[in-house]
């Protein structure tokens, strides 16, 4: 999915939001935004939103001397998400279809996203998600594919969301003990996305193999991924892709191995899949 004019405005807006979140000196913030707006004039409309966004986020990190500018925010999201674990686990334990309920919990966590104009409340999402229908629901197809495979990659998205991903992985391992699960993170700190650090912090590595994609983009931009990851990616028969960033990078491949799981948080993605803002989807590639 290539960028649009709306994507350009969104990406520039994200950096402005970040300067306010970080409470930067006004002169520094002004200087950063001047350069970001200048760079935005040369964004390539042949690239995906995550690929374009990486440049200005790297510039933000450079100017603030912060390797992970939104680290504090990521830790706050993880702490808040952790508080919901007992509630979600109880829902899964009482559920007739434990996998479906765990997937619902995993998509609820997808509201934790710095890189969107429209913001959603995690409290409201958790309390309503189990009564919310998928606008696109390829769950039966996903489950059928899952029962035929011995290997699954889960492409992670945002910090905090990974807490709910851990419950999903635990559920998968209980239902499919022989299933080899790989939990793939970003290769470096970018926006509020999960890196190896946050994944291991959650303890998800006790139930699956945590690996790095090697990407420096807020989405799996394949041309940025490591050779080792791509080799695994290409031979793995089933992939669960979390979040819009991964969707933006991978939807154009029409890869039937991939199932996209996310909440629609921007008008561009909504238009691409002919759905509405705020809806949730589990969509085959």
N, C-alpha and C positions, 0 to 999 in steps of 0.2 A: 504494500500500500504506500504510494508516494505522497509526499506532503502537498497540502493545499494552502491557500492564503490564510485560512482559519488556523492551520497548524502553525504557521509562522507567528501569528499573533499569540497563539497559546504558548509557544516555546519562549518567546520574549517575555510574556507575562509570568511564566514560571520563574525566570531569573529575577524579575522585579520582586516577586513574592518571596524568593529566597533571600534577597538583600534585606527585606523587612523582617523575615523570620530570624535572620542572624543579627539583626539590630546593628547594621553596619553604619559607620560614620557617613553622614550625608554626602560629603564630597567624594568619598570612595564609592558609595552606591551610585552616585550620579555619573562618575567616571566609568564604572562597570556597565551601566545601562547605555551610555553613549556608544561604547565599543560593541555591545551586544546588538544594538539597533543597526549599527554599521555593518556588522557581519550578517545580520538577517537579510540585508539587501542582496546578498550573494548566495543565499541558501539555494541548493540545487533541488529543483522540483522533480528530479529523477531518482531522488533518495527517499528512504523511509523517515518518518518523524524521529524514531530513536537514533538513527545515524546522524541526522542533522543536529539533534539536541546535544549529542556528546561534545561537540566542539565548544558550545557556549558554557556548558557545565564544567568542562575542563578549564575554561578561562576563569570561571568563578572560583574554582579551587585554587588556581594559580594566584589570583589577585588577593584572596583572603588568607593565603598560606595555610589552607586547611585541606588535608588529603581527603577527608570525608566531611564536607561542609554540613551535611544534615544528620550527622551521627547522633547528636542529642535527640533529635526528633525520632530517629529510628528506635532508639532505646525506650523512649516514652511510648511509642506505638506497641513495642513488644511487651512492655509492662502492662499496658491496658488490655491487650489481647489475652495475656496470661490469666487475667482475672475472670475471663469467660469460660475457661477450660472445664470447670466442674459442671456448669450449665449445659455445655455442648456434649460432654461425655454422657451425661444423664439422658439427653435426647437420643443419642446414638444407642445407648444400652436398651432403651425402651422401644426402639424402632423395629418394625418388621423387616425393613430393607436398610440394614445398617450402612451399606456402601453408599446408597443414594443420600442418606442423611448426612454422612460424612462429607460427601461432595457438596451438599448444600452449605455446610459449615465452612468449607474451604472457599466457596465463592462469596460467602458473606464477608470474609476477611479481605476480599478484593476492593472493598470501599476505602481501605487505608492506602491512599494514593496522593502524593504531593503534586504530581504532574498533571493535574486536571483543573479546569476552570470551575466545573460543577463539583461541589463538595457534598459528601454524604455522611450521615451520622452512624457510627459503628453501633451505638446503643440501639438505635431504631432498626438497623439492619439485622442484628442478632435476634431481636425480638420478633421480627416479621418473616425472616428468611424461610423458616420451615413451613410457612403457609403460602409462600410465594411460588408460583409456577414458572418454569423456564419458558422464555419466549421462543427459544429454539431448544428442543430437547432431544438430543441424540444419545440419551443415557442407555437405552436398550441396546443400541448398536455398540456403544462403548463397552458395556458389560459383556456382550457376546464376544467382542474382540479380546477382552481381558481374559476370558475363560479359555481362549485358544493359545495364549502367549505365555512365555516364561520370563519375559523381560519388559520393563516399563521405565521410561524416563519421565520425570515430572519437571517441567521447566518452571522455576520459581519466579516470583514477581517482587512484591514489596515486603519490607521488614514489618513485622507484626502479623502480616498474613501468613508468614511461615509457621507461626504458632498453631494455626488451624490446619496447615498442611501436615504438621506432625501427627495430628489426630487422624487425618486421612490416611497417612502412611501406616500408622499403627493398625487401623481398621483393615486396610488392604492385606497386611501381613497376617492378620488373624484369619481372614477369609481365604487367602491364597498363600499359604506358608512357603511354597516353592518359588514364588514370584520374586525375581531379582529386580529391586527398585533402585533407580539412580535419581538423586535429587540434585538438579543442576542449577548453580548460582551464577551471578555475574562474575566476571574476571577481576573487576576492580570496583571501588566505591563509585556509584553514579546515582544521582538523585537520592531516593530513599529505598533503593532496591536491595535485595538480599545478596550478600557476599558469603564466602565460606565462613567468615567470622560469625555472622548472625545465625547461619544455619546450624553450626556446631554449638553455638550458645544455647540454642533451643533444645538440644539433645536429640534431634531428629536422626543423627548419625548412629544411634543405637538400633535403629530399625531399617536403615537403608544406607546405601553408599552416597556420601555427599561429594559432589565433584564440581569443578569450575568449568564453565563454558569457554572462559578466556576472553569473553567479549567485554569491550569498554563502552558498550551502548546500553541504554535502558530498554532492552528488548534483544531477542536472539538474532542479531544481524550476522548471518552465516559467514559472510566474508571477513568478519572480525573475530570469528571463533578460532580456537586452537585446533591444530591438526588432530591431536589426540581426541578431543571432544567430537569433532566432525566424523571421525572414523566410527566412534560409538554411536553417534546420532544416526548415521546412514544405515547401520546394521540392526538397530533396535526396531522391533516390529510394532511397538505401540508407544505413543507420546501424548502426555497430558500437558497442555500448554496453558499456564496461568496468566491472566492479565492482558490488557490491551496492547502493551508494548510488544510482547511476543507475537500477538495476533498481527499487529501492523507489519512486523518483519517477515512473518511466515505465511500469511494468507494467500499471497500470490503464487505460491508453489503448488497449490491444489494437491497437497499431500494427504492421502486418505489415512495414513498412519496417525495423523495428528488430530486430537480433539481439543478445541479451544474452550476454556472455561473462564468466563469473566463477566463483570458487570459493565453495562454500556454507560460510559461516563463522558462521552463527547459526541457532538453532532456528526462529525466526520465518520467515525466508526459506525454510528447508528445508521447513517445513510448507506454505508458500504454493505451492511448486512440487512438493510430494509427493516430495521427495528427501531424502537423508541428509547430515548434517554432514560436511564434508570432500570431498564430491564436486565435480566440475567440470562445468559446463554451457555449451553453445552453443545457446541457445534463441531461436526466433523469437517475436516479440511477439504 
